[in-house]
Amino acid sequence: MDLSFTPEQLDFRDEVRGWIEKAMPAAIKKKASQGIPYFKQDETMEWHRVLAEKGWIAPNWPKEYGGTGWDVTQRYLFQQELVRANTPELSPFGLNMVGPLLIQFGSDEQKARFLPRILSGEEVWCQGYSEPNAGSDLANLQLRAEKDGDDYVLNGQKTWTTYAQYADWIFVLARTSSAGKKQEGITFLLADVKNTPGITVKPFLTTGGTDAFSETWFQDARVPQANRVGPEDGGWTMAKALLGHERTLIGGVAQSGKWIQVVKRIARDTPVGDDCLLDDPAFRRRIARLEMRHRAVNMVNLRTLAAAQLGHAPGAESSILKIVGTELYQEVTELTLDAMGHDALGWFDSPAEALPEAERWVASQFNYLRACTIYGGSNEIQKNIVSKHILRLPTA
């Protein structure tokens, strides 16, 4: 198998690299050069608008809906260059989740209403799936949606709603029927968070000390029936398709690669006797093992992208990527803590003289990423999916 890039592909990579260097706003470029995480919504949206103006905001969308028309290799190279430049990670909920779902299942009116605003960043989205008693067992959800005239009236609660406090819209799974199997009574709805009376968002802190998650409450919140995607009680099909996109993203292939470079830099700057930590054979072996696993995960990711290029929605193979990708992500951040030693006890509000600002966030990120093997469907659930749909193993 020839894994080398063609001259044309390398020219494309150089074009992307040069444009990013010129287009990145000065404040963002300064953070990028220092490896400081982006936690401000305005920074993320500023970079979103830069990419949107260039027409590079949704490379995974079909060209007729605002995509770039790039092939799988070009999309891969583009993503690698974004990671290389340490640009802000864009919110995935509109661009990579509900956008592709609307392209696949939405009505013409829904596509015309929502897709342009997702591309421009005019409207920001969040996801309303998990509930206090329905996480990995998503079919157990209890948020009710009852018809009243031209609306659905929603009552119930969602939790772990990532960055809902910044969102304009939320896509939710709601129970519209209790007859038959649990999966058969679920409907996919789009709700205006900011302008719908009865929707309340309450952010809460993670163990990483950030306000990434929220509780979202619905009390007699009215959502037009026109905002239903697909048929009533047919939302489980949409849910599975969207979870395939989400699990591919959660795999965190590019992010793991970035963290490997971070741990190398820290090890290179950490003295051990007359040498540095990166010269220690045992430590180098740990890095080498992670790099080999990262290459393997990356190949799985490329296979998923290749299938998407042919028009196939992510299927059960995205569960493999979710399992191995999230476990690798956790191991890389753990190795980063090991490399930092006692400095890993610092926090993002540590004094400037104690740690470089980028390293003050390592412990917070390590804590936050304890959740990545749980959200998007726990890895235990993903193993069941792999055994059933890929390995075809018998079920009890």
MARLO-288019 format. One line per field, with one value per residue (C-alpha): residue in one letter; chain; residue number from 1; y, x, z. Coordinates in steps of 0.02 Angstrom, whole numbers, plus 50000, padded with zeros to 5 digits. Layout:
BEGIN
residuo (A,...)
cadena (A,...)
num (NUM,...)
c2 (Y,...)
c1 (X,...)
c3 (Z,...)
//
This chain:
BEGIN
residuo (M,D,L,S,F,T,P,E,Q,L,D,F,R,D,E,V,R,G,W,I,E,K,A,M,P,A,A,I,K,K,K,A,S,Q,G,I,P,Y,F,K,Q,D,E,T,M,E,W,H,R,V,L,A,E,K,G,W,I,A,P,N,W,P,K,E,Y,G,G,T,G,W,D,V,T,Q,R,Y,L,F,Q,Q,E,L,V,R,A,N,T,P,E,L,S,P,F,G,L,N,M,V,G,P,L,L,I,Q,F,G,S,D,E,Q,K,A,R,F,L,P,R,I,L,S,G,E,E,V,W,C,Q,G,Y,S,E,P,N,A,G,S,D,L,A,N,L,Q,L,R,A,E,K,D,G,D,D,Y,V,L,N,G,Q,K,T,W,T,T,Y,A,Q,Y,A,D,W,I,F,V,L,A,R,T,S,S,A,G,K,K,Q,E,G,I,T,F,L,L,A,D,V,K,N,T,P,G,I,T,V,K,P,F,L,T,T,G,G,T,D,A,F,S,E,T,W,F,Q,D,A,R,V,P,Q,A,N,R,V,G,P,E,D,G,G,W,T,M,A,K,A,L,L,G,H,E,R,T,L,I,G,G,V,A,Q,S,G,K,W,I,Q,V,V,K,R,I,A,R,D,T,P,V,G,D,D,C,L,L,D,D,P,A,F,R,R,R,I,A,R,L,E,M,R,H,R,A,V,N,M,V,N,L,R,T,L,A,A,A,Q,L,G,H,A,P,G,A,E,S,S,I,L,K,I,V,G,T,E,L,Y,Q,E,V,T,E,L,T,L,D,A,M,G,H,D,A,L,G,W,F,D,S,P,A,E,A,L,P,E,A,E,R,W,V,A,S,Q,F,N,Y,L,R,A,C,T,I,Y,G,G,S,N,E,I,Q,K,N,I,V,S,K,H,I,L,R,L,P,T,A)
cadena (A,A,A,A,A,A,A,A,A,A,A,A,A,A,A,A,A,A,A,A,A,A,A,A,A,A,A,A,A,A,A,A,A,A,A,A,A,A,A,A,A,A,A,A,A,A,A,A,A,A,A,A,A,A,A,A,A,A,A,A,A,A,A,A,A,A,A,A,A,A,A,A,A,A,A,A,A,A,A,A,A,A,A,A,A,A,A,A,A,A,A,A,A,A,A,A,A,A,A,A,A,A,A,A,A,A,A,A,A,A,A,A,A,A,A,A,A,A,A,A,A,A,A,A,A,A,A,A,A,A,A,A,A,A,A,A,A,A,A,A,A,A,A,A,A,A,A,A,A,A,A,A,A,A,A,A,A,A,A,A,A,A,A,A,A,A,A,A,A,A,A,A,A,A,A,A,A,A,A,A,A,A,A,A,A,A,A,A,A,A,A,A,A,A,A,A,A,A,A,A,A,A,A,A,A,A,A,A,A,A,A,A,A,A,A,A,A,A,A,A,A,A,A,A,A,A,A,A,A,A,A,A,A,A,A,A,A,A,A,A,A,A,A,A,A,A,A,A,A,A,A,A,A,A,A,A,A,A,A,A,A,A,A,A,A,A,A,A,A,A,A,A,A,A,A,A,A,A,A,A,A,A,A,A,A,A,A,A,A,A,A,A,A,A,A,A,A,A,A,A,A,A,A,A,A,A,A,A,A,A,A,A,A,A,A,A,A,A,A,A,A,A,A,A,A,A,A,A,A,A,A,A,A,A,A,A,A,A,A,A,A,A,A,A,A,A,A,A,A,A,A,A,A,A,A,A,A,A,A,A,A,A,A,A,A,A,A,A,A,A,A,A,A,A,A,A,A,A,A,A,A,A,A,A,A,A,A,A,A,A,A,A,A,A,A,A)
num (1,2,3,4,5,6,7,8,9,10,11,12,13,14,15,16,17,18,19,20,21,22,23,24,25,26,27,28,29,30,31,32,33,34,35,36,37,38,39,40,41,42,43,44,45,46,47,48,49,50,51,52,53,54,55,56,57,58,59,60,61,62,63,64,65,66,67,68,69,70,71,72,73,74,75,76,77,78,79,80,81,82,83,84,85,86,87,88,89,90,91,92,93,94,95,96,97,98,99,100,101,102,103,104,105,106,107,108,109,110,111,112,113,114,115,116,117,118,119,120,121,122,123,124,125,126,127,128,129,130,131,132,133,134,135,136,137,138,139,140,141,142,143,144,145,146,147,148,149,150,151,152,153,154,155,156,157,158,159,160,161,162,163,164,165,166,167,168,169,170,171,172,173,174,175,176,177,178,179,180,181,182,183,184,185,186,187,188,189,190,191,192,193,194,195,196,197,198,199,200,201,202,203,204,205,206,207,208,209,210,211,212,213,214,215,216,217,218,219,220,221,222,223,224,225,226,227,228,229,230,231,232,233,234,235,236,237,238,239,240,241,242,243,244,245,246,247,248,249,250,251,252,253,254,255,256,257,258,259,260,261,262,263,264,265,266,267,268,269,270,271,272,273,274,275,276,277,278,279,280,281,282,283,284,285,286,287,288,289,290,291,292,293,294,295,296,297,298,299,300,301,302,303,304,305,306,307,308,309,310,311,312,313,314,315,316,317,318,319,320,321,322,323,324,325,326,327,328,329,330,331,332,333,334,335,336,337,338,339,340,341,342,343,344,345,346,347,348,349,350,351,352,353,354,355,356,357,358,359,360,361,362,363,364,365,366,367,368,369,370,371,372,373,374,375,376,377,378,379,380,381,382,383,384,385,386,387,388,389,390,391,392,393,394,395,396)
c2 (50000,50169,50293,50434,50593,50644,50808,50882,50835,50911,51071,51075,51050,51195,51305,51269,51296,51463,51524,51478,51571,51729,51716,51679,51835,51904,51867,51688,51665,51720,51590,51459,51490,51469,51315,51398,51318,51417,51427,51589,51573,51733,51663,51506,51602,51726,51583,51506,51666,51671,51495,51529,51682,51576,51438,51309,51294,51128,51019,50863,50936,50906,51050,51095,51136,51240,51108,51121,50975,50907,50722,50620,50653,50841,50843,50743,50861,51012,50942,50902,51080,51152,51045,51088,51274,51247,51339,51343,51186,51232,51179,51012,51014,51117,51083,50899,50834,50916,50992,50824,50751,50886,50858,50674,50679,50860,50938,51066,51201,51146,51141,51316,51383,51307,51258,51435,51497,51347,51385,51570,51543,51652,51514,51402,51229,51109,50929,50872,50684,50625,50634,50596,50418,50400,50413,50263,50186,50326,50237,50259,50447,50527,50705,50713,50798,50806,50878,51035,51120,51152,51129,50998,51042,50982,50939,50860,50878,50851,50843,50849,50976,51037,51228,51251,51421,51484,51398,51475,51308,51133,50968,50851,50676,50674,50538,50555,50380,50244,50105,49965,49961,50110,50156,50167,50312,50440,50596,50713,50898,51066,51198,51382,51394,51583,51626,51483,51516,51368,51318,51351,51317,51294,51272,51172,51142,50987,50903,50998,51161,51219,51256,51140,51055,51113,51050,51100,51106,51106,51166,51180,51233,51244,51184,51197,51030,51102,51081,50893,50804,50645,50559,50563,50415,50391,50487,50333,50320,50499,50470,50324,50418,50569,50464,50389,50563,50606,50449,50479,50653,50594,50478,50633,50572,50743,50799,50646,50683,50861,50801,50682,50833,50925,50784,50774,50959,50948,50796,50887,51034,50926,50898,50727,50730,50791,50745,50772,50661,50631,50545,50417,50249,50194,50358,50353,50178,50243,50382,50262,50145,50290,50351,50178,50167,50342,50291,50138,50243,50368,50229,50183,50365,50374,50221,50306,50465,50364,50285,50457,50517,50382,50442,50315,50377,50319,50147,50026,50055,50225,50130,50056,50230,50293,50153,50156,50344,50396,50271,50337,50516,50477,50385,50530,50657,50538,50526,50716,50723,50596,50701,50857,50772,50883,51026,50927,50977,51154,51222,51346,51485,51450,51601,51649,51616,51438,51365,51418,51458,51312,51186,51258,51179,51002,50942,51019,50933,50768,50777,50830,50688,50557,50580,50547,50358,50388,50526,50486,50312,50228,50120,49968,50000,50026,49855,49778,49866,49802,49624,49624,49720,49690,49526,49454,49369,49288,49384,49307)
c1 (50000,50072,50041,50146,50063,50068,50151,49978,49924,50081,50048,49873,49946,50067,49925,49821,49971,50013,49833,49812,49973,49908,49726,49742,49699,49844,49770,49729,49901,49984,49889,49924,50111,50110,49998,49867,49693,49545,49402,49321,49172,49216,49386,49307,49174,49302,49399,49234,49194,49369,49349,49170,49224,49356,49228,49324,49208,49123,49241,49138,48976,48924,48977,48797,48764,48920,49056,49226,49215,49379,49418,49459,49647,49623,49505,49630,49773,49666,49626,49808,49859,49728,49799,49977,49937,49844,49689,49531,49425,49257,49094,49047,48860,48808,48944,48978,48819,48651,48710,48751,48593,48484,48571,48527,48353,48291,48157,48200,48128,48234,48392,48359,48320,48461,48610,48664,48659,48763,48893,48903,48907,48753,48671,48763,48696,48701,48643,48497,48515,48567,48451,48480,48418,48458,48640,48714,48540,48474,48313,48259,48237,48083,48074,47893,47832,47642,47549,47447,47387,47536,47661,47739,47738,47898,47916,48068,48255,48417,48588,48772,48715,48886,48900,48712,48735,48811,48689,48550,48471,48464,48421,48331,48263,48091,47965,47807,47738,47752,47681,47791,47980,48060,48156,47994,47920,48060,48054,48195,48154,48242,48211,48257,48347,48356,48178,48069,47982,48000,48179,48303,48491,48592,48781,48882,49067,49160,49297,49415,49349,49265,49081,49075,48912,48736,48568,48429,48251,48091,47930,47783,47906,47819,47912,47830,47792,47882,48043,48025,48158,48092,47930,47852,47912,48052,48187,48288,48350,48411,48485,48591,48652,48701,48786,48893,48955,48980,49079,49193,49228,49248,49387,49496,49627,49697,49691,49788,49921,49934,49952,50092,50188,50151,50220,50375,50406,50384,50499,50628,50624,50631,50810,50859,51040,51147,51014,50827,50676,50656,50827,50769,50745,50597,50506,50544,50468,50307,50298,50338,50197,50074,50135,50111,49935,49898,49948,49835,49687,49721,49704,49534,49485,49539,49434,49283,49316,49335,49164,49089,49164,49062,48903,48896,48846,48960,48906,48963,49145,49133,49116,49290,49360,49271,49341,49523,49528,49463,49572,49724,49673,49668,49835,49922,49862,49913,50088,50092,50058,50196,50317,50273,50300,50253,50216,50062,49983,49965,49799,49743,49739,49918,50034,50120,50292,50246,50206,50194,50012,49988,50045,49928,49784,49856,49781,49613,49612,49664,49517,49394,49446,49402,49228,49274,49257,49082,49000,48935,48890,49006,49146,49064,48911,49022,49102,48928,48894,49056,49023,48847,48861,49042,49096,48920,48938,48782,48685,48619)
c3 (50000,49948,50089,50015,49950,49768,49715,49686,49862,49935,49837,49912,50087,50059,49996,50152,50266,50187,50195,50378,50421,50336,50387,50572,50675,50778,50950,50901,50821,50983,51083,50952,50958,51148,51146,51256,51248,51180,51303,51246,51131,51037,50987,50916,50822,50754,50675,50615,50520,50442,50375,50319,50219,50132,50098,50198,50347,50301,50199,50241,50166,49986,49874,49829,50012,50041,50052,49970,49850,49918,49915,50070,50060,50043,50192,50292,50246,50288,50461,50492,50449,50566,50706,50658,50670,50835,50775,50884,50875,50802,50884,50806,50841,50691,50563,50596,50674,50640,50474,50392,50470,50391,50224,50237,50315,50320,50210,50077,50189,50338,50232,50165,50340,50442,50334,50279,50459,50519,50386,50427,50616,50634,50736,50860,50904,51050,51074,51183,51199,51373,51524,51709,51682,51497,51450,51362,51373,51264,51217,51399,51377,51456,51385,51326,51168,51152,51004,51030,50871,50757,50899,51009,51194,51280,51463,51545,51564,51469,51549,51494,51363,51306,51298,51292,51373,51210,51091,50988,50942,51013,50927,51045,51052,51133,51173,51070,51101,51234,51125,51059,51083,51170,51012,50911,51007,50988,50878,50823,50850,50827,50961,50974,51142,51152,51100,51163,51329,51446,51399,51540,51532,51692,51668,51796,51825,51767,51869,51755,51827,51667,51629,51478,51526,51565,51621,51502,51566,51463,51545,51426,51290,51121,50965,50793,50710,50558,50660,50665,50561,50482,50531,50703,50808,50679,50772,50818,50639,50648,50820,50761,50607,50710,50843,50705,50661,50845,50887,50739,50809,50988,50931,50941,50817,50776,50958,51017,50888,50952,51132,51081,51016,51179,51287,51177,51200,51389,51397,51292,51414,51572,51633,51699,51758,51615,51486,51465,51495,51309,51308,51436,51345,51452,51423,51236,51227,51305,51176,51034,51086,51086,50917,50840,50911,50848,50672,50683,50744,50606,50476,50548,50537,50354,50315,50393,50293,50134,50163,50195,50030,49943,50028,50168,50341,50481,50541,50674,50628,50712,50876,50849,50822,50977,51087,51034,51002,51173,51265,51172,51210,51397,51394,51306,51434,51574,51500,51493,51681,51710,51609,51710,51879,52026,51905,51854,52019,51951,51888,51758,51889,51948,51962,51800,51874,51923,51751,51569,51533,51414,51545,51677,51580,51573,51738,51694,51525,51602,51723,51589,51474,51604,51529,51347,51366,51433,51331,51158,51222,51347,51279,51357,51249,51097,51125,51123,50957,50882,50941,50870,50706,50653,50732,50720,50888,50963,51094,51253)
//
